[in-house]
Amino acid sequence: MGEGRHAAGPLTGTMVLFDWGDTVVIDADRARAALNVVLTRRGLPALGETEFSMRFRLPLGELFGRLGVADDDRADAEAEWTCELDVARAHLRDGAVECLDELSRQGAWLGVVSASSASAVRFDQRSLAVPAVWNSVDASVPDKYALLLRHRATRREAYFVSDSADDMRCASAAGFTPIGVTEGEASAGSLRAAGAVEVISSLRELIPIVS
């Protein structure tokens, strides 16, 4: 997906990349609802909130295999999950609009690095009126470390924001300053243990950290 605008300002030379699901957009309930539709259509047990938080891991094909979907049915299950995800409801993380607008105004390079599909990211951007501030959007990313490493060489300062402990480790290894957000499957403690320099609950809190 292409690059967007980039204004000059005090944060020119600073890159801030975001995971998407449960970071900019809170969609754990949406992802679980979509998954359970796919499972129940196949006579498989639905997942409760706790079990979902413990078992949900990308890539989807491997997840469906662990949950009992037949090998030759996994591609169809993935396609169905994406369709169900598009019609389910999600909401923006608190402070997202204010944070993105302010960092963009100050000239930061803003991007998305996510395992979510491009269609899911575009749908969220339209339906939730996410500010059109992105300079880069990388979706369906199988290896975040490799992508972050390529991005890191292009900016003096670089931050990666995510709810995932794995992402904190990848970001740190790639030379980013890892910033954790608390809602999602990872607790504040596990985010810090994985290398998060700061742990926040609202993206509004990111503004003074980056500025």
One Martini backbone bead per residue (centre of mass of N, CA, C, O) as a GRO file, in nm:
protein
  211
    1MET     BB    1   0.100   0.033   0.017
    2GLY     BB    2   0.108   0.358   0.006
    3GLU     BB    3   0.204   0.677   0.031
    4GLY     BB    4   0.185   0.973   0.200
    5ARG     BB    5   0.216   1.225   0.379
    6HIS     BB    6   0.487   1.484   0.457
    7ALA     BB    7   0.568   1.693   0.701
    8ALA     BB    8   0.727   1.951   0.826
    9GLY     BB    9   0.919   1.937   1.143
   10PRO     BB   10   1.035   1.849   1.460
   11LEU     BB   11   0.988   1.524   1.353
   12THR     BB   12   1.183   1.521   1.146
   13GLY     BB   13   1.329   1.191   1.138
   14THR     BB   14   1.075   1.051   1.262
   15MET     BB   15   0.958   0.722   1.340
   16VAL     BB   16   0.615   0.579   1.347
   17LEU     BB   17   0.510   0.257   1.420
   18PHE     BB   18   0.215   0.042   1.374
   19ASP     BB   19   0.016  -0.156   1.479
   20TRP     BB   20  -0.318  -0.250   1.451
   21GLY     BB   21  -0.444  -0.471   1.609
   22ASP     BB   22  -0.491  -0.351   1.932
   23THR     BB   23  -0.375  -0.048   1.878
   24VAL     BB   24  -0.549   0.137   1.694
   25VAL     BB   25  -0.745  -0.110   1.680
   26ILE     BB   26  -1.014  -0.256   1.848
   27ASP     BB   27  -1.052  -0.630   1.770
   28ALA     BB   28  -1.089  -0.883   1.949
   29ASP     BB   29  -1.397  -0.930   1.932
   30ARG     BB   30  -1.406  -0.946   1.624
   31ALA     BB   31  -1.212  -1.184   1.582
   32ARG     BB   32  -1.372  -1.386   1.753
   33ALA     BB   33  -1.640  -1.374   1.601
   34ALA     BB   34  -1.528  -1.464   1.326
   35LEU     BB   35  -1.406  -1.730   1.419
   36ASN     BB   36  -1.672  -1.860   1.533
   37VAL     BB   37  -1.820  -1.875   1.268
   38VAL     BB   38  -1.624  -2.068   1.128
   39LEU     BB   39  -1.638  -2.299   1.336
   40THR     BB   40  -1.951  -2.354   1.351
   41ARG     BB   41  -1.979  -2.433   1.047
   42ARG     BB   42  -1.780  -2.699   1.131
   43GLY     BB   43  -1.848  -2.808   1.428
   44LEU     BB   44  -1.684  -2.625   1.612
   45PRO     BB   45  -1.571  -2.486   1.886
   46ALA     BB   46  -1.601  -2.215   2.052
   47LEU     BB   47  -1.446  -1.921   2.179
   48GLY     BB   48  -1.358  -1.776   2.446
   49GLU     BB   49  -1.197  -1.513   2.570
   50THR     BB   50  -0.962  -1.664   2.710
   51GLU     BB   51  -0.897  -1.871   2.486
   52PHE     BB   52  -0.842  -1.669   2.266
   53SER     BB   53  -0.599  -1.519   2.403
   54MET     BB   54  -0.425  -1.792   2.406
   55ARG     BB   55  -0.468  -1.900   2.081
   56PHE     BB   56  -0.429  -1.643   1.920
   57ARG     BB   57  -0.244  -1.691   1.612
   58LEU     BB   58  -0.032  -1.609   1.375
   59PRO     BB   59  -0.120  -1.769   1.125
   60LEU     BB   60  -0.427  -1.877   1.022
   61GLY     BB   61  -0.371  -2.159   0.913
   62GLU     BB   62  -0.246  -2.266   1.179
   63LEU     BB   63  -0.482  -2.205   1.362
   64PHE     BB   64  -0.695  -2.384   1.220
   65GLY     BB   65  -0.540  -2.644   1.262
   66ARG     BB   66  -0.548  -2.637   1.579
   67LEU     BB   67  -0.885  -2.619   1.567
   68GLY     BB   68  -0.967  -2.853   1.322
   69VAL     BB   69  -0.911  -2.771   1.041
   70ALA     BB   70  -0.882  -2.877   0.744
   71ASP     BB   71  -0.642  -2.851   0.516
   72ASP     BB   72  -0.849  -2.817   0.256
   73ASP     BB   73  -1.008  -2.564   0.435
   74ARG     BB   74  -0.828  -2.314   0.510
   75ALA     BB   75  -0.868  -2.110   0.281
   76ASP     BB   76  -1.173  -2.077   0.326
   77ALA     BB   77  -1.155  -1.990   0.622
   78GLU     BB   78  -0.993  -1.731   0.572
   79ALA     BB   79  -1.198  -1.593   0.383
   80GLU     BB   80  -1.430  -1.591   0.588
   81TRP     BB   81  -1.292  -1.430   0.810
   82THR     BB   82  -1.252  -1.171   0.645
   83CYS     BB   83  -1.553  -1.119   0.593
   84GLU     BB   84  -1.642  -1.109   0.892
   85LEU     BB   85  -1.451  -0.879   0.976
   86ASP     BB   86  -1.577  -0.654   0.789
   87VAL     BB   87  -1.874  -0.665   0.958
   88ALA     BB   88  -1.757  -0.609   1.210
   89ARG     BB   89  -1.682  -0.456   1.518
   90ALA     BB   90  -1.498  -0.156   1.593
   91HIS     BB   91  -1.239   0.051   1.760
   92LEU     BB   92  -1.072   0.307   1.869
   93ARG     BB   93  -0.825   0.404   2.034
   94ASP     BB   94  -0.751   0.597   2.270
   95GLY     BB   95  -0.618   0.889   2.114
   96ALA     BB   96  -0.565   0.839   1.807
   97VAL     BB   97  -0.641   1.099   1.658
   98GLU     BB   98  -0.466   1.298   1.819
   99CYS     BB   99  -0.195   1.158   1.776
  100LEU     BB  100  -0.179   1.149   1.465
  101ASP     BB  101  -0.219   1.448   1.409
  102GLU     BB  102   0.023   1.555   1.579
  103LEU     BB  103   0.258   1.393   1.454
  104SER     BB  104   0.206   1.494   1.168
  105ARG     BB  105   0.234   1.800   1.225
  106GLN     BB  106   0.547   1.744   1.327
  107GLY     BB  107   0.665   1.529   1.088
  108ALA     BB  108   0.613   1.243   1.120
  109TRP     BB  109   0.663   0.919   1.035
  110LEU     BB  110   0.385   0.715   0.937
  111GLY     BB  111   0.306   0.366   1.019
  112VAL     BB  112   0.225   0.030   0.909
  113VAL     BB  113   0.271  -0.296   1.084
  114SER     BB  114   0.096  -0.590   0.968
  115ALA     BB  115  -0.090  -0.898   0.963
  116SER     BB  116  -0.306  -0.769   0.846
  117SER     BB  117  -0.501  -0.709   0.602
  118ALA     BB  118  -0.552  -0.476   0.364
  119SER     BB  119  -0.864  -0.485   0.371
  120ALA     BB  120  -0.893  -0.442   0.678
  121VAL     BB  121  -0.749  -0.172   0.697
  122ARG     BB  122  -0.924  -0.015   0.496
  123PHE     BB  123  -1.190  -0.056   0.640
  124ASP     BB  124  -1.114   0.084   0.904
  125GLN     BB  125  -1.041   0.360   0.788
  126ARG     BB  126  -1.326   0.418   0.680
  127SER     BB  127  -1.527   0.337   0.922
  128LEU     BB  128  -1.335   0.508   1.153
  129ALA     BB  129  -1.188   0.762   1.058
  130VAL     BB  130  -0.893   0.755   0.997
  131PRO     BB  131  -0.638   0.933   0.967
  132ALA     BB  132  -0.466   1.060   0.669
  133VAL     BB  133  -0.120   0.997   0.770
  134TRP     BB  134   0.011   0.785   0.597
  135ASN     BB  135   0.329   0.683   0.456
  136SER     BB  136   0.287   0.374   0.545
  137VAL     BB  137   0.155   0.036   0.442
  138ASP     BB  138   0.200  -0.282   0.602
  139ALA     BB  139   0.060  -0.583   0.505
  140SER     BB  140   0.077  -0.909   0.558
  141VAL     BB  141   0.313  -0.963   0.770
  142PRO     BB  142   0.537  -1.230   0.840
  143ASP     BB  143   0.810  -1.034   0.899
  144LYS     BB  144   0.878  -0.780   1.105
  145TYR     BB  145   1.179  -0.764   1.143
  146ALA     BB  146   1.269  -0.725   0.847
  147LEU     BB  147   1.103  -0.467   0.800
  148LEU     BB  148   1.213  -0.292   1.032
  149LEU     BB  149   1.506  -0.299   0.940
  150ARG     BB  150   1.457  -0.141   0.678
  151HIS     BB  151   1.330   0.114   0.809
  152ARG     BB  152   1.556   0.204   1.014
  153ALA     BB  153   1.768   0.325   0.801
  154THR     BB  154   1.575   0.598   0.736
  155ARG     BB  155   1.600   0.691   1.052
  156ARG     BB  156   1.698   0.844   1.341
  157GLU     BB  157   1.412   0.787   1.468
  158ALA     BB  158   1.243   0.493   1.628
  159TYR     BB  159   0.907   0.361   1.659
  160PHE     BB  160   0.714   0.094   1.822
  161VAL     BB  161   0.361   0.007   1.829
  162SER     BB  162   0.221  -0.236   2.069
  163ASP     BB  163   0.049  -0.530   2.223
  164SER     BB  164   0.306  -0.712   2.165
  165ALA     BB  165   0.569  -0.892   2.279
  166ASP     BB  166   0.693  -0.981   2.012
  167ASP     BB  167   0.716  -0.690   1.900
  168MET     BB  168   0.913  -0.587   2.110
  169ARG     BB  169   1.146  -0.772   2.027
  170CYS     BB  170   1.165  -0.693   1.730
  171ALA     BB  171   1.210  -0.388   1.769
  172SER     BB  172   1.467  -0.404   1.937
  173ALA     BB  173   1.636  -0.572   1.729
  174ALA     BB  174   1.583  -0.332   1.499
  175GLY     BB  175   1.621  -0.039   1.668
  176PHE     BB  176   1.374   0.022   1.826
  177THR     BB  177   1.138   0.184   2.019
  178PRO     BB  178   0.942   0.025   2.247
  179ILE     BB  179   0.576   0.046   2.260
  180GLY     BB  180   0.329  -0.024   2.484
  181VAL     BB  181  -0.003  -0.161   2.503
  182THR     BB  182  -0.240  -0.292   2.725
  183GLU     BB  183  -0.442  -0.376   2.541
  184GLY     BB  184  -0.488  -0.719   2.514
  185GLU     BB  185  -0.282  -1.010   2.540
  186ALA     BB  186  -0.085  -0.819   2.688
  187SER     BB  187   0.069  -0.730   2.954
  188ALA     BB  188   0.256  -0.500   3.104
  189GLY     BB  189   0.470  -0.697   3.211
  190SER     BB  190   0.532  -0.847   2.939
  191LEU     BB  191   0.616  -0.599   2.783
  192ARG     BB  192   0.856  -0.521   2.959
  193ALA     BB  193   1.002  -0.798   2.941
  194ALA     BB  194   1.022  -0.756   2.611
  195GLY     BB  195   1.122  -0.417   2.606
  196ALA     BB  196   0.949  -0.198   2.696
  197VAL     BB  197   0.992   0.138   2.769
  198GLU     BB  198   0.680   0.181   2.736
  199VAL     BB  199   0.345   0.193   2.893
  200ILE     BB  200   0.022   0.228   2.750
  201SER     BB  201  -0.341   0.313   2.707
  202SER     BB  202  -0.304   0.579   2.543
  203LEU     BB  203  -0.210   0.749   2.256
  204ARG     BB  204  -0.175   1.025   2.393
  205GLU     BB  205   0.090   0.932   2.552
  206LEU     BB  206   0.286   0.939   2.297
  207ILE     BB  207   0.352   1.234   2.237
  208PRO     BB  208   0.572   1.300   2.465
  209ILE     BB  209   0.762   1.068   2.394
  210VAL     BB  210   0.831   1.163   2.101
  211SER     BB  211   0.867   1.481   2.160
   0.00000   0.00000   0.00000
